[in-house]
């Protein structure tokens, strides 16, 4: 599976024998945001258009576009527990 990234959004790409073209979907958002293209250039353009459209639609009041998660988790622990953690 191929991936593409644009403005912090990632899409998974695969070739669809049924459709006869490349099909992509933006991941890590609740919306269904799919796109397709016959060539690599068309696929990149369609992906960028879909991300821009998603951001534009979500600019409505009370609706912000989801941003992909960075994979970091900050947490506070008790001092006694923290002192028992091994030093790296």
N, C-alpha and C positions, 0 to 999 in steps of 0.2 A: 504494500500500500504506500502510495506517495503522499507526502504532505506539502502544504504550501502555507506561508505565513504572510500576513499583510496587516499593518496597524495593530499588531499584537494579537490578532485572531489567527487561528490555525484551522485548516481544512484538510480532511482526508479525501484522497482522490483514488478512484478505481476506474477501470475500463468496463463498460457495460456492453456485453455482446448483444443483449436484447435491444438496447437503444442505438448501438453502433457508434458510440462516442464516449468521451471521458465524462464522468459524473463526479461531482464533489459535494461535500456537505461541511458547513462550518461546525466545529465541535466546541463543547464546553459552554454553550448557551442554551437557554430553554426553547428558543424559537427554532422552527424548522427553516433552515436557510440553505437551500440547495442550488446548484448551478451546473452547467454543462458546456462542453465545447468540443469541436472536432479536432482542433490542433492545440498545441501547447500555448500558443499566443492567445487563441480564443479563450482557452480555459483560464489563463491568468487574468485577462480582461474581465471575464464573467465573474471571477472570484472577487476582484477589486470592486466591481460594480455592486456585487451583493453585500460586501462589507459596508461600502458607502451608503447603500440604501438602508441597511439595518440600522446604522448609526443615525441616519436622517429620520427614519420612522420613529426611533426611540427618543428623539429630541422633543417629543410632545410633553406637555406638562405632566408631572407625576410619573414619568416613565423614563428611566435612564438606561442606556445600553449596558448589558452585562459585560464585564471585562474578564478575560480569562484569568484563572487563579494562578498565582505565582508559585504555589507549592511551599510557602513558608508559614509556619505556625508559631506565634509568640505566646508564651504562657508564663505565668508567675507561679513560683513554688515556695513552700515554707522554707525559711532560712535553715532549719535543722535538716531538712531533706536535701537542700542545695549543698550543704557542707559534706554530705555523704557521697555525692556524685564524684566519680573518678575524674581526675584532671587529665586532659589530653595534651 
